[in-house]
Amino acid sequence: AGRRGGRRVVGAVAGKATGNHKDKRLVIGAAVGALAGAAVGSYMDNQEKALKEELSGSGVKVVRDGDKLRLDIPAQLTFDINRSDIRSNLYPVFNDIAKVLRDYEKTMLVIAGHTDDTGAYQYTMTLSQARADSVKQYLTAQNVQAIRIETQGYGPSYPIVPNTSEANRALNRRVEIHIEPIVQ
């Protein structure tokens, strides 16, 4: 039940991050185009399929929630402890993510960094933001348009499971890429 409840919180995080940016979406829509009506579902179906194919076996989970997608990237795969630079062995995974994001440019992205509850609160907030920013920088270096990307560091504020064991803390240390269609 905790995991399910946590996912609702994560959905709320994504909604908070992307829900109040109508003006930015209009600007992005003007830059890259927007989707309308029935085209949204088909577009996101195709993007989901492409992401699952590209990321198969990578450890990155592709999660669908209505017309939104979420990539769950475990931080232990991506970053060394207390570091915000992406491990070089994960570059191919991020290259695959970037390839699909370039092919499906009618989407807005929110990169959310999360930590467990160990360490000083301000430190974890800063680290989670730095990790989200690193992912953005990598994706923009791979020609994903920066205008489409927002970042947010949430620190330990939105755990997906209680921080009651090292295994749970490892699950809570993650980066998520929320992918939302840009609609007219």
C-alpha positions as CSV (number, residue, x, y, z in Angstrom):
1,A,0.0,0.0,0.0
2,G,2.9,2.4,0.8
3,R,4.3,2.0,-2.7
4,R,0.9,2.7,-4.3
5,G,0.3,5.7,-2.1
6,G,3.8,6.9,-2.9
7,R,3.0,6.8,-6.6
8,R,0.0,9.0,-6.0
9,V,2.4,11.5,-4.3
10,V,4.8,11.3,-7.3
11,G,1.9,12.0,-9.6
12,A,1.1,15.0,-7.5
13,V,4.7,16.1,-7.7
14,A,4.5,15.9,-11.5
15,G,1.2,17.8,-11.5
16,K,2.7,20.5,-9.3
17,A,5.8,20.7,-11.5
18,T,3.9,20.9,-14.8
19,G,0.4,21.9,-13.9
20,N,0.9,25.7,-13.4
21,H,3.0,26.5,-16.5
22,K,0.3,27.2,-19.1
23,D,2.3,30.2,-20.5
24,K,5.4,28.2,-20.8
25,R,3.5,25.4,-22.6
26,L,2.1,28.0,-25.1
27,V,5.7,29.2,-25.8
28,I,6.9,25.6,-26.2
29,G,3.9,24.8,-28.4
30,A,4.7,27.8,-30.6
31,A,8.3,26.6,-30.9
32,V,7.8,22.8,-31.5
33,G,4.1,22.5,-32.3
34,A,1.2,21.1,-30.2
35,L,-1.0,18.1,-30.4
36,A,-4.8,18.1,-30.6
37,G,-7.6,15.7,-29.7
38,A,-7.2,12.1,-30.5
39,A,-3.6,12.6,-31.8
40,V,-2.4,13.0,-28.2
41,G,-3.1,9.4,-27.1
42,S,-1.6,7.9,-30.3
43,Y,1.5,10.2,-30.0
44,M,2.1,9.1,-26.4
45,D,1.4,5.4,-27.3
46,N,4.1,5.6,-29.9
47,Q,6.5,7.4,-27.6
48,E,6.0,4.9,-24.8
49,K,6.7,2.0,-27.2
50,A,9.8,3.7,-28.5
51,L,11.1,4.3,-24.9
52,K,10.4,0.8,-23.8
53,E,12.2,-0.6,-26.8
54,E,15.3,1.7,-26.4
55,L,15.5,1.2,-22.6
56,S,14.8,-2.5,-22.4
57,G,17.3,-4.1,-19.9
58,S,18.7,-0.7,-18.8
59,G,17.1,-0.6,-15.4
60,V,15.0,2.4,-16.3
61,K,11.3,1.9,-15.9
62,V,8.8,3.5,-18.3
63,V,5.5,4.2,-16.5
64,R,2.3,5.3,-18.2
65,D,-0.3,7.5,-16.4
66,G,-3.1,8.5,-18.8
67,D,-1.4,10.7,-21.5
68,K,1.7,11.2,-19.4
69,L,4.9,9.1,-19.1
70,R,7.4,8.8,-16.4
71,L,10.9,7.4,-16.6
72,D,12.1,6.1,-13.2
73,I,15.9,6.2,-13.1
74,P,17.4,4.7,-9.9
75,A,20.1,7.1,-8.6
76,Q,22.4,4.2,-7.7
77,L,22.7,3.4,-11.4
78,T,23.2,7.0,-12.4
79,F,25.2,8.8,-9.7
80,D,27.9,7.9,-7.2
81,I,27.1,8.7,-3.5
82,N,27.0,12.4,-2.8
83,R,27.8,13.2,-6.5
84,S,25.7,14.9,-9.2
85,D,27.7,14.0,-12.3
86,I,26.2,11.2,-14.4
87,R,28.3,8.0,-14.4
88,S,29.9,7.6,-17.8
89,N,28.6,4.0,-18.2
90,L,25.1,5.4,-18.2
91,Y,25.8,7.8,-21.2
92,P,24.4,5.2,-23.7
93,V,21.1,5.0,-21.7
94,F,20.7,8.8,-21.7
95,N,21.7,8.8,-25.4
96,D,18.7,6.4,-26.0
97,I,16.4,8.6,-23.9
98,A,17.6,11.7,-25.8
99,K,17.0,10.0,-29.2
100,V,13.4,9.3,-28.3
101,L,12.8,12.7,-26.8
102,R,14.2,14.3,-30.0
103,D,11.9,12.1,-32.2
104,Y,8.9,13.1,-30.0
105,E,9.4,16.8,-29.5
106,K,5.8,17.7,-28.8
107,T,6.3,17.0,-25.1
108,M,7.3,19.0,-22.1
109,L,9.8,17.4,-19.6
110,V,10.2,17.8,-15.9
111,I,13.3,16.2,-14.4
112,A,12.7,15.6,-10.7
113,G,15.6,14.7,-8.4
114,H,14.8,12.8,-5.2
115,T,17.0,11.6,-2.2
116,D,16.5,9.6,0.9
117,D,16.2,11.2,4.3
118,T,19.8,10.8,5.4
119,G,21.9,13.9,5.6
120,A,21.1,17.5,6.3
121,Y,17.8,18.6,4.6
122,Q,19.4,21.5,2.7
123,Y,22.2,19.3,1.5
124,T,19.8,16.7,0.1
125,M,17.7,19.5,-1.5
126,T,20.8,20.9,-3.2
127,L,22.0,17.5,-4.3
128,S,18.7,16.5,-5.7
129,Q,18.5,19.7,-7.7
130,A,22.1,19.3,-8.9
131,R,21.3,15.8,-10.1
132,A,18.2,16.9,-12.0
133,D,20.2,19.8,-13.6
134,S,22.9,17.3,-14.6
135,V,20.4,15.2,-16.5
136,K,19.0,18.3,-18.2
137,Q,22.5,19.4,-19.2
138,Y,23.2,16.0,-20.6
139,L,20.0,15.9,-22.6
140,T,20.4,19.4,-24.0
141,A,24.0,18.4,-25.0
142,Q,22.3,15.6,-27.0
143,N,20.1,18.2,-28.8
144,V,16.9,17.9,-26.7
145,Q,15.6,21.5,-26.7
146,A,16.2,23.2,-23.4
147,I,12.9,25.2,-23.7
148,R,11.1,21.9,-23.2
149,I,12.8,21.0,-19.9
150,E,12.3,22.0,-16.4
151,T,14.1,20.7,-13.3
152,Q,13.2,20.4,-9.7
153,G,15.0,19.0,-6.7
154,Y,12.7,17.5,-4.1
155,G,15.3,16.1,-1.7
156,P,13.6,13.6,0.7
157,S,10.1,15.3,0.4
158,Y,8.4,12.6,-1.7
159,P,9.6,9.1,-0.8
160,I,8.0,6.3,-2.7
161,V,8.5,3.9,0.3
162,P,9.2,4.7,4.0
163,N,12.9,5.3,4.7
164,T,13.0,2.5,7.1
165,S,15.8,0.4,5.6
166,E,18.8,0.8,3.3
167,A,16.9,-1.1,0.6
168,N,14.0,1.4,0.9
169,R,16.4,4.4,1.0
170,A,17.9,3.1,-2.3
171,L,14.5,3.1,-3.9
172,N,13.9,6.7,-2.8
173,R,17.2,7.9,-4.3
174,R,16.1,8.4,-7.9
175,V,15.6,10.8,-10.8
176,E,12.3,10.9,-12.7
177,I,11.7,12.3,-16.1
178,H,8.0,13.3,-16.4
179,I,6.9,13.6,-20.1
180,E,3.7,15.4,-20.8
181,P,2.2,16.1,-24.2
182,I,2.0,19.7,-25.3
183,V,-1.6,20.2,-26.3
184,Q,-3.5,23.1,-28.1
